Amino acid sequence: DDDFSFQEVLLKLRDVMSTGSFTQIPQLTSSRPLDVHTPFTLVPDECTGTKRALLIGINYIGQQGELSGCHNDVLNMVEYLKDVWGFEDQNITILLDDGEHTNPTRRNILRAYARIVSQAEAGDAVYCHYSGHGGRLRDDNGDEEDGYDETLVPVDFQQTGQIRDDDLFNILVGPMKSGVVLTCVMDCCHSGTVLDLPYCFVADGQQEEMTLKPDFDVQKLMGLAQALMAASNGDPMAIVQACCTIL
């Protein structure tokens, strides 16, 4: 329904999850304050460029903790992106541990994120989807209020480790070009803050507006701002214009 707002989409998702005895509460985080009462979209009006997508689904076949629905999640989302939003096959990258697609190893996931960042240009709409396990690891650089990094779990995590939220911020969030709108769906445990974005809406039936997270790591944002300042020759307005919009 084109009339559903961001808030309504998340509340309906919570209703669906509750019927399956799931207790998780969907969250929407953003790089900028977003009016959650505006109509839901993956391709805002200002995005007149290329529609790009990266979808990752991991069932961990043959491993402890094997899942069963992550491949279907990705394949269904691909059809949705094409049928509803007009994404084209040549601009859609799929990683699945099904023996047919690119295997979602740690290296391949990080390379795929870096590739879509390098390809995206101003005016593009980018969609990234992850279905698989999520986790938590002890924070290794002191930037987490609760002492833990949120993680994605690649198919070869036992050999190569998990992908920390710091990795995602440095590879996917920070480098995305000005004028790009990036929407990410992280269908996994501990996913609410995995992109380390400052604004948050929790679909708990109580919150009505997106708010600034009180425990947001300002130092991480300051580090990004310093890098952008250097790249923009000290022009503050160039920094503002150099930030993409991320949901």
Secondary structure, DSSP 8 states (H G I E B T S, - for coil): -TT-BHHHHHHHHHHHHHHTT-----EEEESS---TTSB--SS-TT--S-EEEEEEE---TTSTT--SSHHHHHHHHHHHHHHHH---GGGEEEEESSSSSB---HHHHHHHHHHHHHH--TT-EEEEEEES-EEEEE-SSS--TTSEEEEE--TTHHHH--EEHHHHIIIIITT--TT-EEEEEEESTT-TTTT--SEEEE-SSS--S-EE-TT--HHHHHHHHHHHHHHTTT-HHHHHHT--EE-
